[in-house]
């Protein structure tokens, strides 16, 4: 019988000092099993320190084309940066991609440079994902697939959404009500499922899907612990990823930090508090959910992959 495995991946290491400190605290507390690192922003010494905080911690490259400066000289990637040599914000990048103004070769070169900068620290990078989901954009998607194949980092985040009931009764109204409440997600979720299938056809491995509070059927659950407990209660067999964004809000923030953190500052603080709370682990165990990591799972992921991995360990 296959298990119910959950990767808890903290995104954005390198974004701000408070984010770094929050992720480090969550890793040390045991609530986070995997961390995605911004290769163009994170300090190499900090990445090395992060990797030693807990045995078995997975480190991923959080490929980034929207925040800060590129690793390569701006003159080498002119289609990716503005006049000041900084990346374009997501909205601008998206418009430039859709109008053919982003050169694939430049995107590929910059993403390879970010992965290379992480690897030069000596840390093993075992999966890829991206900041603000830029790897789902045309042009960028192809660059990421080639990077995965050439680098041998064949584990990739899947954005295939898994809708779960917010309670054992099945949620309020089910799928029709959910999509009536969030009509824009109909096409977005369909596109993400197609992208996940595309990556698998190309030989890239990933979890069975992604779970999140925003994917719970029924009334929204504001508190992280309540939402994550509901996810644990309904989680199917297989391997799933929960993406979290903790930050230590006691660390002083600059104006640039405030801009990078955006509107969800309070949510980041609440997530950190919950990830460090023993009640989080207790909620997972109460529902038979086992924490996993990208690096600890075989390249043949999902229910069949987990079963094969169990046979090899036996």
Secondary structure, DSSP 8 states (H G I E B T S, - for coil): ---EEEEEEEEEETS-HHHHHHHHHHHHHTS-SEEEE-TTTS-HHHHHHHHTSSTT-EEEEEE-SSSSB-SS-GGG-GGGB-TTSBB--HHHHHHHHHTT-S-HHHHHHHHHHHHHHHHTTT----EEEEGGGGGGSTTHHHHHHHHHHHHT--BB----B--EESSTT--SSHHHHHHHHTTHHHHHHHHHHHHHHHHHHTT-B--SEEE-GGGEESS---SHHHHHHHHHHH--SEEEEEEE----TTS---HHHHHHHTT-HHHHHHHHHHHTSHHHHHHHHHTTEEEE-STTS-SS-HHHHHHHHHHHH-
